[in-house]
Amino acid sequence: MASRKLLNLVPTALAVATALLYLTSNAYSASPGSSAVLRSPGSLLASNSAIGASLVRGMNPVRHDGGAEPRTEGSTEASTEASTEASTDRALDVLASGVHQLSHPAALRDAFQSYFAFASEHPEQVRKPYLYFVDYGLSSSTPRGYLFDMHALRVVDGPFMVAQGRGSSTNARGVPTHFSNSFGAATTSLGLYVAQELYKFTGHAGGEPYHSVGLRLAGVSGHFNDNARARGVVAHGAPYVTATRAGRSEGCPAMTPERARELLPKLASGGMVYLFAPDSNWMANDPWLSRG
């Protein structure tokens, strides 16, 4: 009986010996040019667990304790803001020299920041790389419109004449000072817009009808311009806009008919429009501007 029990213990002893040999052989690691370092079996298990965890975490940052750094809402927002700021700075560095005159030092930065902030949050709506920018802090006798390619970072056209809403200024050649989102006000509405579909526009100038290409706009700067489409505020060509005089519209950022035919199709269905003026209330409260 004793010999039989001894025989039964042999397989178990062999298994234990094999396991010890395996752990001993794997308890050493060597790097080129260095001596072997003895590690305990427990440290080996901990190391393998950390590697497996890192594979599961993918691109998540790793803390010093080996755990994954959680992607909090705050860290995501901070990353998005940093990306927007970097894109804005780059666009300013490249494009600012192509802009002849501005009414306020923040005009171009605000336009680019708003563009990149909205594009980051709503990429499905920004399907074209073009931004139509107008500085309404300048008079209607000053060229104040530009079209930028925000991907290639180039000035496609500008400066050129752009009309203002007749309710925004007391005379045809003045600087607009009153901005409103109200129905029937015939005023310019400041802020950021998404360019929508093209259509056949019909207007009246001097009591006579005229026809041009029109581009519908959706205001996305909250209560500053969210009535734009319902009010009929659109970009279009108009005969009262010439190379030397902009004239006044019903609130539309109108341009010459020839330029409208060339530029508006580029903006249609996913470009953006930004109408600026040094209006302190709007500048402090537009939802796409971050002022720390």
C-alpha positions, 0 to 999 in steps of 0.5 A: 500500500505504501509503494502504491501511495508513493507512485500516486505522488509522483505525477503531482511532484513532477507538476510542481517541479515543472511549475517551479522551473517555469517561474524561475526561468521567467523571473529574470529579464534582461535589457541590452547591455544590462545584467539580469534583474530578479523579479518575484512571481507576484511582480510578473503577474502584476506586470502582465495585468497592467499590459492587459489593462492598457490594451483594453484602455486603448488610447486612454491616458494611464496614471502612475498607479497603472489605472486608466485616467477617466475621460471626463466631460471637463477634460473633453471640453478643455481639449476641444477649446484648446483645438479651437484656439490653435486653429484660430491662431493658425488662421489668423497668422495666415489670413490677417495680412490679407484683410485690409481694414477692421473696425475692431481688433477682435473682429477677425479672431471672433469670426475664426473662433466662432467658425472653428467652435461651431464646426467642432461641435456640429461637423455634420452641418459644416460641409463646405470650407468657406466662410463669408465674413462682413465687418459692419463696424465699417461704413457702407462706402468701405469694402467690408466683405471677404470670402475665406477658404478655411481649409486652404487658409486663403482669401478667395475674394475681398474686400468687396462691398456689402449692403446693410439693413436699412433699419440698422443705420440712419442713412445709406452711407453711414456705419450701422449702429442698430442690430436686431433679430426682430420681425419687420425691423429690416435690420442686420442681425449679428452672429454666425450663420449656416449657409443653406440652399440656393434659390431664385431670388426676386427683389425690388430696387427703385420700384422695379423688380430684379432677379438674382441668385439667393442663399438661405441662411440659418442663424445659429447665434441664439437670440441674436439671429435665430429668426433669420430664415423666418425673417427672409434674411438671405445672401443675394445679389442686388443692383444697388450694390456697386463697386463704390456703394453698398446701399441698404437691404431688408437686413440681407448681406447683399453683394453685387449680382456678378459676385453673388453668382460666383461666390454663393454657390461655393457657400451653399449647403454647408458653408458659413457666414459671420456678420460682425460689428463692435456691439458690446452686448453681442460680443459679450454674449454670443454663444460661440465666443469664449472670453475666459 
